[in-house]
Amino acid sequence: MTFKPVPKPPKREKGTRSTNKLERVPSSKKPPKHLDRDEFELEELAAILNEAKEDNKIRTFVIYRGEEPVTGVVTKLDPNTKLIHIVDKMRIVNKVHFLDILKVSSME
């Protein structure tokens, strides 16, 4: 068995575009994954979420890039993944990222 070396492909000149689809082409600017908020707003939101977990009352959460608000009870605040577990009326657990919560309001 003999080994036959494979020649390297020729280098392309600067300023020319490659027609290879496998090469990464810079895409258009994507919207941010989470909103940028200051530290005061985040501390205020954390206090509201802690209160919501202790009260076990139904709350409505407005979610960033969510079609409709989520209504339910906060059951768990996960500090490792920064996920808030919200159980709705149908006993479905909605896991929402802490930074995606825009507004929390109580159902009264």
C-alpha positions as CSV (number, residue, x, y, z in Angstrom):
1,M,0.0,0.0,0.0
2,T,1.5,3.3,-1.0
3,F,0.6,6.7,0.2
4,K,-0.1,9.4,-2.4
5,P,0.0,13.0,-1.1
6,V,-2.9,15.2,-2.0
7,P,-1.8,18.7,-3.4
8,K,-3.0,21.8,-1.5
9,P,-5.5,24.0,-3.3
10,P,-4.2,27.2,-4.8
11,K,-4.4,30.4,-2.7
12,R,-6.9,32.9,-3.8
13,E,-6.1,36.5,-4.3
14,K,-7.2,39.2,-1.8
15,G,-10.4,41.0,-2.7
16,T,-12.0,38.1,-4.6
17,R,-15.0,36.4,-3.3
18,S,-15.2,32.6,-3.0
19,T,-18.1,30.7,-4.6
20,N,-17.8,28.0,-2.0
21,K,-21.1,27.9,-0.1
22,L,-19.5,26.2,2.9
23,E,-17.5,29.4,3.8
24,R,-19.2,31.6,6.3
25,V,-20.7,34.7,4.9
26,P,-21.4,37.5,7.3
27,S,-25.1,37.8,7.8
28,S,-27.2,40.8,8.4
29,K,-27.3,42.3,11.9
30,K,-29.5,40.2,14.2
31,P,-31.7,41.6,17.0
32,P,-30.3,41.2,20.5
33,K,-31.0,38.0,22.3
34,H,-31.9,39.9,25.5
35,L,-32.6,43.5,26.2
36,D,-29.9,45.7,27.7
37,R,-31.1,47.1,31.1
38,D,-29.3,48.8,33.9
39,E,-28.5,47.2,37.2
40,F,-31.3,49.1,39.1
41,E,-34.0,47.6,36.8
42,L,-32.5,44.1,37.2
43,E,-32.4,44.4,41.0
44,E,-36.0,45.6,41.0
45,L,-37.2,42.7,38.8
46,A,-35.3,40.2,41.0
47,A,-37.1,41.6,44.1
48,I,-40.5,41.4,42.3
49,L,-39.8,37.8,41.2
50,N,-38.8,36.7,44.8
51,E,-41.9,38.2,46.1
52,A,-44.0,36.4,43.5
53,K,-42.4,33.1,44.4
54,E,-43.1,33.6,48.1
55,D,-46.7,34.7,47.7
56,N,-47.8,31.8,45.3
57,K,-50.3,34.2,43.7
58,I,-51.1,34.3,40.0
59,R,-49.1,36.9,38.1
60,T,-48.9,38.0,34.5
61,F,-45.5,38.3,32.8
62,V,-44.8,40.2,29.6
63,I,-42.0,38.5,27.8
64,Y,-39.5,40.0,25.3
65,R,-40.3,38.7,21.8
66,G,-43.3,36.7,23.1
67,E,-46.6,36.7,21.2
68,E,-48.7,36.9,24.3
69,P,-48.2,37.4,28.1
70,V,-47.7,34.3,30.3
71,T,-50.1,34.0,33.3
72,G,-49.3,31.7,36.2
73,V,-47.5,31.1,39.5
74,V,-43.7,31.3,39.9
75,T,-42.6,27.9,41.3
76,K,-38.8,28.1,40.9
77,L,-36.0,30.6,40.4
78,D,-33.0,28.8,39.0
79,P,-29.8,30.9,39.7
80,N,-27.6,28.6,37.6
81,T,-29.5,28.8,34.3
82,K,-31.3,32.1,35.1
83,L,-34.6,30.5,34.2
84,I,-37.9,31.4,36.0
85,H,-40.3,28.4,36.1
86,I,-43.9,29.6,35.7
87,V,-46.8,27.1,36.0
88,D,-50.0,28.2,34.2
89,K,-53.7,27.1,34.8
90,M,-53.2,24.0,32.6
91,R,-50.2,22.9,34.8
92,I,-47.8,23.5,32.0
93,V,-44.3,24.7,33.1
94,N,-43.1,27.7,31.1
95,K,-39.4,28.3,31.5
96,V,-38.6,32.0,30.9
97,H,-35.1,33.6,31.0
98,F,-34.7,36.2,33.7
99,L,-33.6,38.9,31.2
100,D,-36.6,38.3,28.9
101,I,-39.2,39.4,31.5
102,L,-40.2,42.9,30.7
103,K,-43.1,43.4,33.2
104,V,-44.7,41.6,36.1
105,S,-48.2,42.4,37.2
106,S,-50.4,40.8,39.8
107,M,-53.9,39.5,39.0
108,E,-56.4,41.3,41.2
